[in-house]
Amino acid sequence: MYVGVQFSVLGPVRLHRRGVEAGAGQPRQCAVLASLLLRAGRPVSLSKLVEDVWGDEAPPSAIGSVRTYIYRLRQALGEQSDSSVHLVDGGYRLHIQPDALDLNRFKETAARAREARSTGDLASATSLLTKGLEMWKGVALAGVPGPFADQQRSVLGELRLACAEEQLACEVERGRYAEAAAELSALLVEHPLRERVCGLLMTALYGAGRQSEALTIFHTTSHMLRQRLGVSPSPELQQVHERILSGRLELTQTSDLPKSAPRAPSPHAPAQLQAALPSLVGREREQGQVERLVADAEASSSVAICTIGGLAGVGKTAFAITVAHRLADRFPDGQLFADLQGAGPEVEPRDPAHVLEDFLQSLGVRPADMPETTQARGLMFRGLLANRRVLVLLDNVWNTDQVKHLLPGGPGSMALVTSRMQLHALVAAYQALPLTLMPLSQADARSLLARRLGAARTAAEPEAVDRIVRLAGQLPLALTNVAARAAYRPQMRLASLADEYEAPEHRTLDAFASEEDQALDVRASLTRSYRLLDTETAALFRDLSACPDPLFAASQVADLAGRPECRVRKVLSRLIRAHLVSEVGPGRYSWNRLVAAYAAEQARNRLLDQGELAGW
């Protein structure tokens, strides 16, 4: 940057020499300096300078005063300055380096911004335009008298306004709707008849999900145009209005930020995730799959959707929340969470419209602007997320219909969906990645207990640990229940605890019950899955308890149930979809020992229920 004598006209007229303000003099002297500066080195006659400063009301002493002002300006510039005032053909010319005037620097910066925008580099264009606007220190030629200064203030003010419009247009094109809307609102208050500002503000409000405000702005501006100027809105502004009404206004769908670069969070980014577990045992492979899904989605500019299924108590919610926390820095615009309550008929699954209302309010939508229908709320939700990077965690989902309006639609965002049921339609329609969490391996189950109880305690009784792992069916919920009890009894040997669980007076699931919290009760958790089954499937589930082995064949079940094998296979597929049974090969199935124990309980209860028989 030029470091010699510098001049400022984008605000009060100032003169700096070697970084120190030298003083441009009293107002009329500033008017003379402005006249010389803004004529870009061209000679200005003495009579023209008088006219610029006084207009038609110049006193007889005006010529002498101008000469005095020129003399003082020469003194302010200094004899060794690279800027000087020369007498040329009866007038005066100010010689300066082009970079010495802030107006020239502003114009050069604006030209570079226009070039960047023409090549599609909106980020650079926005940065340059912002830099140009920062050069302004108030109203141009502030306090400078005379008709020339009045005229130039208007010209320069238009330059500044055009730059502000251009900068905000870039922000809108980049999809920064909320930020742009705030600045455009203030600008429209200053310039209420500026149609371009009005159109940009309408687009920004619509992009931010504030459609009603966008339409109100149009009607207000239209009324003012007719009242003050007697004209209708321009065709361009009317077109914006019509497209908002019809929902056809195109919004930016891509971000100019590098996909891999971290971005600062939004000022009011929602952070709704529950607390994550300190450690996640045995889920490294699944976590890696989710991370690769996110990376692939970023590379292909698509939304990442992952379904997380598995047996009741296998840790679906804990896994989803923990992974969401680990990925949070990839989604700086926030994390949304909702329990869809789809885990059983004792609680009505949540209406997607109510979930959308909560989400939209957390994203800044006012109740007065809330659409009425689920579909309209879904459109607004996707519009708000179109240019944000948000993670949406939908827990306990009932079916695909319950979540289809809750999924982000734009690239850069992600949805994690947990469910006790396989969501085939979600995988088919949205190419979601299906993950099924299985009970822990023997080694991982031992590791979970070691982390909860301490490595020294579990290493001292490895056989007891293995018994507990077997009794718990390697199910994280059951193991967590055991660990909580053992943690409160630090002096008790783990072998004694295992003996308690194997005591003949205890039914298998009694050992993993919780009177304090139903969420920790294995029986209660399995009951929620059982109640999702239709009558025919529940009957076969009970009949399976007669199988002597955790591995069984469809033909074996058909013999037990007295039904055709083809029919049995169809019903078994429903149990697979509910994650109560796993298919381990063609016609071969297995289930967890705790699930088998629960099925046996239900079969006994059925036999005791007023003499009704188990089966079909």
C-alpha positions, 0 to 999 in steps of 0.5 A, a space after each residue: 500500500 502507498 505510504 506517502 501523503 494520503 487523502 480521504 474523501 470517503 467521510 470527512 476530508 483528511 490529509 495524512 503525511 507519513 501516517 500523521 494527520 496534517 490537517 486539511 484546514 477549515 471547511 472552505 479550504 477542504 472544499 478547495 482540496 476536494 475540488 482538486 482531488 475529485 477532478 483526477 489531476 485535471 487543471 481547475 481554473 480559479 473561477 471554477 474553484 470559486 464557483 465550487 465553494 460559493 456558487 452564485 453567492 461568492 463574495 468579492 474576497 473569494 479569489 483572494 481566499 482561494 489563493 490563501 487556501 492553496 498556499 496553506 495546502 502547499 504548506 500542509 503537503 510540505 516541500 519534499 512531498 510527492 504530492 503538490 499543487 501546481 499553477 497551470 494556465 491560470 488555474 491549479 492542478 493537484 498531483 497525487 499518486 493514484 493510490 494516495 486517494 481512498 476513493 481510488 482504492 475503493 474503486 479498484 477494490 470494487 472492480 476486483 470484486 466484480 471480476 471475482 463475482 463474474 468468475 463465480 468466486 463469491 467468497 472473494 467477491 464478498 470479502 473484497 466488497 466488505 473491505 471496500 465498504 470498510 474504507 468509508 468513515 461516514 458520509 462522503 465529504 462530510 461537513 464540506 460546503 459548496 455546490 460541488 461538494 453537494 453534488 459529489 456527495 450524492 454521486 459518492 453516496 450512490 457508489 457506496 449504496 451500489 457496493 453495499 447492494 452488491 455485497 449483500 447480493 453475494 451474501 444472498 447468492 452464497 445462501 447466507 440468508 439470515 445474515 443478509 436479511 438483517 443488513 438488508 432490512 436496515 438498508 431498506 429502512 434508509 432507502 425505502 424505495 430502492 427496489 433492488 434492496 427490496 428484492 434481495 431482502 424478499 429473497 433472503 427472508 424467503 430463504 430463511 424460511 420467513 415467507 410471510 415477512 417477505 410478502 409483507 415487505 413487497 406489499 409495503 414497498 409497493 404501497 410506498 412506490 404508488 403513494 410517493 411516485 405513482 408507479 407500480 413495482 418493476 417487473 423484476 420485483 413483481 417476478 420475485 413476488 410471484 415466485 415466492 407465492 408459487 414456491 418457485 423462487 430458486 435458492 442457492 443449493 451449494 456452499 462456496 466453502 470448501 467441503 473439508 474446511 471447518 466453518 465457524 458455528 452460526 451465532 444461534 446454532 441449536 445444540 440439542 444432543 444429549 450427553 455422550 458416553 465417555 467411551 464407546 466399546 466395540 463399535 469402531 467398525 460401525 463408527 468408521 462406516 458413518 464417518 465414511 458416509 459423511 466423507 462420501 456425502 461431502 465429496 458428492 455434495 449430497 445429504 448423508 442419511 444413516 439408519 441405526 437398528 438393532 435389538 432392544 437394549 443393544 445401544 442404538 441411541 447411545 451409539 447415535 448420540 456418541 457418534 453425533 458428538 464426535 461428528 459435531 465439528 463437521 456440522 457447525 450450524 447445529 445439531 437437532 434432536 427429537 425422540 419420535 416415541 415410536 418404540 411401542 403403542 403405550 406411547 403415541 408416536 410423535 406427530 411430525 408436524 409437532 417435531 417440525 414446529 420445535 425444529 423451526 422454532 429452534 432455527 429462529 422461526 417465530 410462531 406467527 410465521 409457522 406454516 399450518 401443514 406438515 408439508 409446508 413446515 417440511 418445505 420451510 425446514 428444508 429451505 432453512 437447512 439448504 445452505 447450512 451444515 446441520 446434523 439431525 438425530 431422529 431417535 425411536 422412529 416408528 416408520 419412514 412416513 414419520 421422518 420423511 419431512 424431518 430429513 434435511 435436503 441440502 448437501 452438507 447436512 446429515 440425518 441419523 435415524 434410530 429405530 427398533 424396526 428395519 426402515 426398508 422404505 427409507 433405505 430404498 427411497 433416500 439411499 440411506 446407509 443401514 447399520 445394524 448393531 449386534 450384541 457385543 463380542 465376548 471380548 468387547 463385553 468384558 472390556 465394557 465391564 472393565 471400563 465400568 468397574 475398573 480393570 483390576 477388579 475384572 482381571 481378578 475374576 475373569 471366570 466370573 466376568 465371563 459368566 456375567 457376560 454370558 448371562 447378560 447375553 452380551 447385551 449392552 443394556 444388561 451389562 450396563 445394569 450389572 455394572 451399575 449394581 456392582 459399582 455400588 457394591 465394591 466389596 462384593 466379589 463378582 463371582 457372588 454377583 454371578 451366583 445371584 443372577 443364576 439363583 434358581 428363584 430368579 427368572 432370567 430377566 429379573 436379574 436385569 430389572 430396574 425399579 428406578 428407571 424403565 429405560 434400564 430394565 431389559 424386560 421393559 425394553 423387550 416389551 416395547 418391541 414385543 408390543 409392536 408385533 401383530 397378533 400372528 407374529 407375536 404368536 410365532 415369537 412365543 412358539 419359538 421359545 420351545 426351540 431347544 437351541 438358540 440356532 434353529 431352522 424354518 422347518 423346525 419352527 414349522 413343525 413346532 407351530 404346525 404351519 406351512 414352512 413358507 408361511 413361517 418364513 414370511 412371519 420370521 421375516 417380520 421378527 427379523 425386521 423387528 430385530 428380535 431374530 437374526 437370519 444367519 443363513 438360508 432358512 437358518 435363524 438365531 436369537 439372543 438368550 435374553 430374547 429367548 427368555 422373554 419369549 418363554 415368559 410370554 408363552 407361560 403368561 399366555 398359557 396362564 391367561 384364562 386358559 388360552 393356549 399358546 400358538 396360532 
